[in-house]
Amino acid sequence: MAIAKLDDAAVSPTEHSTTLSPYRSQIFDTDLKNLARIATVAIIYFGAGKLGLYFASFNASSSSVWPATGIAFAALLLLGLRIWPAILLGAFLVNLTSLGAVFTSLGMATGNTLEAVAAVYLTVRYANGRRLFEHAQDFFKFVGFSMLAAAISATFGLTSLALGGLAPVSEFARIWMTWWLGDVGGFLLFAPLPILWIESPRLVGDRRRVLETSIMLIAIALIGVLVFGGALPGIENYPVGFICIPILVWSALRFGQCEAATAIFVLAVSADWGLMHGLGPWARFHNPIASFIIPQAFLMTLAAMTLVLAAVVGERKRAVADANEARNQAESANRAKDQFLAMLGHELRNPIAALSSAVRVVERGDLRSLQATPLLEIMVRQSGHLARMVDDLLDVERLTVGRIALNRQPMNLGECARHCVTALRLREEYADRSIELSIEDAWIDGDPDRIAQMITNLLSNACKYTRPDGKIELSVGSESDRAVIRVEDDGEGIPAKLLPHVFELFVQGDRSPDRRAGGLGLGLTLVRQLAELHGGTVEAHSNGLGRGSMFAVLVPRIEMVPKTGANRTEPTHFELSRRILIVEDNADAREALREALEMAGHEVFEADSGTSGVESALAKGPEVALIDIGLPGFDGYEVARRIRSVSEVQGMMLIALTGYGLPEDRRRAEEAGFDEHLVKPLDFEELTKLLTAFDGTDLKKPVAL
């Protein structure tokens, strides 16, 4: 089964791949699995430490090549700080078997452990953690942290040796410098390889790339043997170490960070092997500083250069990929926009064509009542269809820019669902639909109008894509702390390719020319956005084309709220004749509204501007004034303010009649002195209720000009 699910709290990737809190909490966390890891890391560290001591020069414990530091850093970064005992144990055993002094070895091991812990902490906190090699800026920070952490180990080590009487004062500076350089080299030469290959393994690829990578590694190995391994007689007399630079640059530019780190490791192993045997371009130097420290500094410089170059190339590749993805998304959005505009034109032309035809027949006159009735029904039905499309478009725009504010209150979701089904069946296109109900009471804190809109959209969508005799089921209930709305059908179903995008804007399954289902592809988008505003989620399930679908909305549930007197039905009012002023600059709209009101038995006056509207209100003294907002002269807000400023007409009911329906527009209307705010096209049932309920009391107070 293909499933699409959109959560209101989707987790987005962070810049740092790790966080500090797990590291802090894991430091003293031990179990059998962790003990096995500690033992394994301790053994590896011990072997790397023993290897590093072969390069000891001024002191048996001070080496210019110390791969154990890289092993410790990589292990703590990848496995967590909870394996710190492995570093302490491994370092202690390395020094104990070399010196035989317990307290000195313990002090040196403490420095090695603090060095690795400090480097990992700073890297996670400030240099993007495990992804430190992805950006040049993060790598430079790592280099700085390595130098700082290495100073901790060198200081602890030298102090321990001095206190144990194992280091002469005259050699302090050279011992500290050698120790520090060896540890920095461990960070830069040996740590990148395991980190990069474990974090971003690339063991497979196209044959051409594998072949090219193999050639590069063989080339760097050969150069390492030739330059540093003494394979060429007399090579030690020439500074030919720079010959390896082009290969390293090749690895960084052509391949990536994993391959570049591998090339650096191969070169470092070759160079260190040559140093162990007194071979290579630096073998002619008899000074230990020249023969050990200078080549190590050279390798570290090459490593930093290569990894920074690889990071820059990686950043550029990612930027190009992001740009291509953004372009593809823009092109896809542009295609969706074009498809939507074409669909919008089709959907608007259908009701307009029906209205135009009906009007043309009415214009011919001599209609009998039996002929006029279906024409009027067509006009009402198609104008309602147009109004719903406009409302959907406006709702999507408001939700997109965050302009919809929910009027939340405790409500019974089951009761709301029953009302929605009843209202839907009153619409002719859904009157014959069979909708099975499985509804339980479930209370939520929601906006009743918006919840009803979600349920109606889901049911309308099911009706569109299900044959007339098909099965549609609406269920409402509770699951744990969530109230659930489900709409299931056995209709056309959803293709697996479309399912993940079904809640996106303008997405529809049927794009055939006949457009049987109709609509603008906005309904499900509104469902998702309104659900998220209520702190909920939406889901879509389908087994494929022709196998039906299921949509679900899950919103937080609350405890049942008992009904109070506020829930009682208001007494019914009988429609009365009113004296009504229409202030509207559009002649057609004004004339149509006047005809409708007069047919309902009301006495109507007209005005076509802000100035004439105020004059008519003061002269005629109507009970109700319907005022358009966009008027010539001055707008409807000013008309309301001027009317409210005259005490003689304070009993008048002012109704804003406008195409502006945002909450901000309603607030401005209320501040100007309007009693009600109606959005075009006018809902005559709502207007009739207002006129019937009006008794001349509880009106706005005068507004100061």
RARA-V508869 format. One record per run of one state. SS is the DSSP state (~ for helix, > for strand, _ for the rest). FROM is the first residue (numbers start at 1). TO is the last residue. If there is no record, write none. Layout:
((SS;FROM;TO) (SS;FROM;TO))
This chain:
((_;1;1) (>;2;6) (_;7;19) (~;20;26) (_;27;31) (~;32;55) (>;56;59) (_;60;61) (>;62;63) (_;64;66) (~;67;79) (_;80;80) (~;81;99) (_;100;101) (~;102;126) (_;127;128) (~;129;131) (_;132;135) (~;136;163) (_;164;168) (~;169;199) (_;200;206) (~;207;228) (_;229;234) (~;235;237) (_;238;240) (~;241;255) (_;256;256) (~;257;276) (_;277;287) (~;288;363) (_;364;368) (~;369;400) (_;401;408) (>;409;412) (~;413;425) (_;426;427) (~;428;430) (_;431;434) (>;435;439) (_;440;442) (>;443;446) (_;447;447) (~;448;464) (_;465;471) (>;472;479) (_;480;481) (>;482;489) (_;490;495) (~;496;499) (_;500;522) (~;523;533) (_;534;536) (>;537;542) (_;543;548) (>;549;558) (_;559;564) (~;565;567) (_;568;578) (>;579;583) (_;584;586) (~;587;599) (_;600;602) (>;603;607) (_;608;609) (~;610;620) (_;621;623) (>;624;628) (_;629;635) (~;636;644) (_;645;646) (~;647;649) (_;650;652) (>;653;658) (_;659;662) (~;663;672) (_;673;675) (>;676;679) (_;680;683) (~;684;693) (_;694;705))
